[in-house]
Amino acid sequence: MKPVSSSNKGSSARCRRALMAAVLAIGMFAVAGAYASGSDLSFLEPSSVFVQAGVGDQDTHAYIAGATWDWKWRRDVSWLRASGYFEADLGRWTTNDHGVDRSAWATQIGITPVIRLQPVGGAHQWFTEIGVGANYIVPLYQTERKRFSTEFNFGDHFGVGRHFGQHDEHELVLRVQHFSNAGIEHPNPGENFLQLRYSRRL
């Protein structure tokens, strides 16, 4: 068997990066298209903006900002209401564990659909949510004890939060979030975060 040349490896890596970027771009246009109605561009206006920070394995820290777009879909079942939204975010990861691929930072770009459940009635300000989305993390994330094998990764989270303010315009959410490539390539150690998010509805 002939060894794979470095040029072929480089070409393969570039193809994977291009493919992952294309997947994210297609996802963004698909989301936009779902909200488009004729020439009305109001679907581009976000429902809220947010900032988020958290700590993960090996003293990794994440700092994230983004926006959300509410779905028109909503269902009430007895005392429980189900709704959802799309979120798009841009973040930076940093670690004190000997850097991230010779750099102190890694950049995370993500798109995630999220389902939210909350009571109907007196306790409506509380909610839980769950989401699974696509993320592009560059450069390839690695520490002295952990190494991702792909720049494309899935991100899933579970959160508990509460609205507050005169018109429920403010929101705090405590999230447990996991990133990994779901076994597409190995090693696949994953990264776990505990994160706090503040959102402001627009």
Secondary structure, DSSP 8 states (H G I E B T S, - for coil): -----HHHHHHHHHHHHHHHHHHHHHHHHHHHHHH-BTTB-GGGS-SEEEEEEEEEGGGEEEEEEEEEEEEEEEEEETTEEEEEEEEEEEEEEEESSS-BTTBSEEEEEEEEEEEEEEESSTTTTEEEEEEEEEEEEES--B-SS-B-S-SEEEEEEEEEEEEESTTS-EEEEEEEEEEE-TTSSS----EEEEEEEEEEE-
